[in-house]
Amino acid sequence: MKQYKNYKLLKAISLVSKEYRELKNVNQLEVNHDIKETKKVAFHIGRIETAKNNVSISTLQLLCEYFEISLSDFLKRVEEVENSLKSK
């Protein structure tokens, strides 16, 4: 059975992830390394930022902890971005 993917939502998550990463002034390799070192888990922000794969809530939570924001704030921003994508 094929996995469901909401491509506009994935694109919004991708854009918000990039937005917060740029605000923190870090590149993808730095994010991957920092999360791997502190949480001792495999992490690949590039997979999020390509908007091709579904993202687990657990992975988003790790990312939010790294960016020092709440998951709810991240998702609110995702909703704003997704709505702007729909209107284009």
N, C-alpha and C positions, 0 to 999 in steps of 0.2 A: 504494500500500500504506500502511496506517495505521501510524503510529509507536507503538511500545509505550510505555506510561507506567505506572509503579508509583506510584499516587497516595499511598499511605501513606509510601513512601520520600520522595517529593517534599515531603509535608507535614512529615516529620521534618527534612529539609534546611532547609526554610523556618523551622521553629521554632528549630533550632540556629543558623542565621544570625542571626535576631533576638536570640537569647540572647547571642551573642558581640558583636553590635552594641551591645546595651544595656550589656554589661559595659564596653565601650570608651567608652560615653556619647556616641555619635554617631548622627546621623539618616541616613536613606537618601541624602539629597542630599550630605552630607559624604563618605560612603563613595564614591559615584559620582564626585564631584569629585576626591577624593584619588587614587583608582585611575587615573582618566583622566589626571591630571597627572603621576603618577609613572611609569606604564607606557605612556602614550600609546596607549591602547586604549579603545574604547567599552565601557562597563560600566554595567549597570542592575540593582542589587541588588533592586529592586522586582519584577523578573521572577522572581528566585529566591524571594522572600518571598511571592509569590502562590501558589506551589506548583502552577502550571498548566502550566509548561514544563519539559522535560528540561533538565538542567544538565550542561555538559561538565566533564570532569575539569580541563581547563585553567582554566576559569572558577573552579572550586572552589579550585584552587591559588592563583590571584590573591587570592581572598577570604581564604584562610588566611595568605598572606604579609601581607596588610593587618592581620589580627587577631593576627599574630605567634604562630601556632600551626602545628603540623605538620598535614599533610593526614591522616595516620593518626589523630591525636588528634581532629580534626574528625569523621572518619568513625566513630570509636569512639563519640563522643557521639551521632551520628546513629543508630547502631545501638541505643543505649540508648533514645533517644526513640522510635524506630520500634517497638521491642518494647513500650514502654509504651502506644503507640497501639493495637497489636494486641490487647492484653489488655483494652481498654475495651469 
